[in-house]
């Protein structure tokens, strides 16, 4: 499948997800995560950032995609939208760590054609990290980040408020990032 066909498929899944199809959203997230990881790794390498930074960026990108999916214009390609989120999250991450980053507009083109790398070990690592979270954080991360459920749906299923689910998700993702960094430094 060439890049254009892959991107069209992602866009179709995202459109369906925006219409309420949770299975399409799950397919979208599963398909796009390795691509996001590849882009984040390339950008970390380009800016001299440690590779451990890439996984943090991917987690922040996935959260941003989930929270901001309504900002994507279904009439436009999804690749540049995703690339912009990766770029912005990497820059945010580097700035938080005290690095000043200037990204020339010409460099943005490099993000658009990142190679997809699927690595089953990444999935195993993620599952091992998830197992180290307690309930309900583990359930919330699986529900929202992996299965593509919404905050409201997850809150109803777990008999929690939406605010509590958002706070737990944020804390869980922070904990996962800390666990990941500690194991990969």
C-alpha positions in Angstrom: 0.0 0.0 0.0 1.5 3.3 -1.0 1.5 6.4 1.3 -1.5 7.9 -0.4 -3.7 4.8 -0.1 -2.6 4.3 3.5 -3.4 7.9 4.4 -6.8 7.6 2.6 -7.6 4.5 4.7 -6.6 6.4 7.9 -8.8 9.3 6.9 -11.7 7.0 6.2 -11.3 5.4 9.7 -11.1 8.8 11.3 -14.2 10.0 9.6 -16.0 6.9 10.7 -14.7 7.4 14.3 -15.9 11.0 14.3 -19.3 9.6 13.4 -19.2 7.4 16.5 -17.6 4.1 15.1 -15.4 3.0 18.0 -14.0 0.0 16.0 -12.9 2.3 13.2 -11.2 4.5 15.8 -9.4 1.5 17.3 -8.2 0.5 13.8 -7.1 4.0 13.1 -5.1 4.2 16.4 -3.5 0.8 15.9 -2.5 1.6 12.3 -1.2 5.1 12.9 0.8 4.5 16.1 3.8 2.8 14.4 3.9 5.7 11.9 3.8 8.3 14.7 6.5 6.4 16.5 8.7 6.4 13.4 8.2 10.1 12.9 9.0 10.9 16.5 12.1 8.8 16.4 13.3 10.5 13.2 12.7 13.9 14.7 14.4 13.0 17.9 17.4 11.9 15.9 17.3 15.0 13.8 17.3 17.3 16.9 19.8 15.2 18.9 17.2 14.3 21.5 17.4 10.9 23.3 15.3 8.1 21.7 13.5 7.8 25.1 11.9 11.2 24.2 10.2 9.6 21.2 7.9 7.4 23.2 6.9 10.3 25.4 6.1 12.3 22.3 4.0 9.5 20.8 1.9 9.2 24.0 1.3 13.0 24.0 0.5 12.8 20.3 -2.1 10.0 20.8 -3.7 12.0 23.6 -3.7 15.1 21.5 -5.2 13.2 18.6 -7.9 11.9 20.9 -8.7 15.2 22.5 -8.4 17.3 19.3 -9.8 14.9 16.6 -12.6 17.3 16.0 -10.1 19.9 14.7 -9.2 17.7 11.8 -10.9 18.8 8.6 -12.3 15.6 7.0 -11.9 17.2 3.6 -8.1 17.5 4.0 -5.4 14.9 4.1 -4.8 13.5 7.6 -1.0 13.0 7.2 -0.1 16.7 7.5 -2.4 17.1 10.5 -0.7 14.2 12.2 2.8 15.4 11.3 2.0 18.9 12.7 0.9 17.3 16.0 4.1 15.2 16.2 6.3 18.3 15.4 4.5 20.5 18.0 4.6 17.8 20.7 8.3 17.2 20.1 9.1 20.9 20.3 7.0 21.2 23.4 8.9 18.3 25.0 12.3 19.7 24.1 11.3 23.2 25.4 10.2 21.7 28.7 13.7 20.2 29.0 15.3 23.5 28.3 16.3 23.2 24.7 15.5 26.0 22.3 14.3 24.7 19.0 13.8 26.5 15.7 12.3 24.4 12.9 12.7 25.7 9.4 9.6 25.3 7.2 11.6 23.1 4.8 12.1 20.5 7.5 8.3 20.0 7.8 8.4 18.2 4.5 10.7 15.6 5.9 8.0 14.5 8.4 5.4 13.9 5.8 7.0 10.8 4.4 8.3 9.0 7.5 8.7 5.3 7.0 6.3 3.0 8.9 8.0 0.6 11.3 5.9 -2.0 13.0 7.6 -3.6 16.0 5.8 -6.3 18.0 8.3 -5.7 20.8 6.8 -2.2 21.2 3.4 -3.7 21.8 4.8 -6.1 24.4 6.6 -3.3 26.1 3.4 -1.2 26.2 1.5 -4.2 27.6 4.1 -4.8 30.3 4.0 -1.1 31.3 0.2 -1.2 31.4 0.3 -4.1 33.8 2.2 -2.0 36.2 -0.6 0.5 36.5 -3.3 0.0 39.1 -7.0 -0.1 38.5 -8.8 2.0 37.3 -5.9 3.7 35.5 -5.0 0.6 33.5 -8.7 0.2 32.5 -8.9 3.9 31.5 -5.8 3.9 29.4 -6.9 0.7 27.6 -10.4 2.0 27.1 -9.5 5.5 25.7 -6.0 5.1 24.2 -6.2 1.6 22.9 -9.8 0.7 22.3 -10.8 4.3 21.2 -13.7 4.8 23.6 -14.6 8.3 24.7 -14.2 9.8 28.1 -18.0 9.8 28.7 -18.4 6.1 27.6 -15.4 5.1 29.8 -16.7 7.1 32.8 -20.2 5.5 32.5 -18.7 2.0 32.3 -16.4 2.5 35.3 -19.1 4.4 37.2 -16.8 7.5 37.5 -17.3 11.2 36.7 -15.8 12.4 33.4 -13.5 14.7 35.3 -12.2 11.8 37.3 -11.5 9.8 34.2 -9.6 12.7 32.6 -7.5 13.2 35.7 -6.8 9.5 36.0 -5.9 9.3 32.3 -3.5 12.2 32.6 -1.9 10.7 35.7 -1.7 7.3 34.1 0.0 8.6 31.0 2.5 10.5 33.1 3.2 7.3 35.2 3.6 5.3 32.0 6.1 7.9 30.6 8.1 7.8 33.9 8.1 4.0 33.9 9.2 3.9 30.2 12.0 6.5 30.8 13.3 4.6 33.9 13.5 1.4 31.9 15.1 2.9 28.8 17.7 5.2 30.3 
